[in-house]
C-alpha cells in the first residue's frame, strides 16, 4: 500500500464531493497536480493538494458590503 501522503482518484474525489471523472478532467486542466504510481501508473494526488483544493471550493463567495442581491 502507498504511503498515506497520496490518495487515489476514488478517495480524492470523495474528499472533494465530486465524481472521479470530474477529478480526472481537473487534473488534465492543471487544477490539481497528478502523480503516477511507479508500478501501475495509476493517478495519485497528494493529500495536502486535495485538502487545499477542498478549502478553496468550500470558501464562501462574499459580496461587497452594502450591495444587496
Beta strands, then each sheet from edge to edge (+ up, - down):
strand 1: 6-8
strand 2: 35-36
strand 3: 43-46
sheet 1: 1+ 3- 2+
end
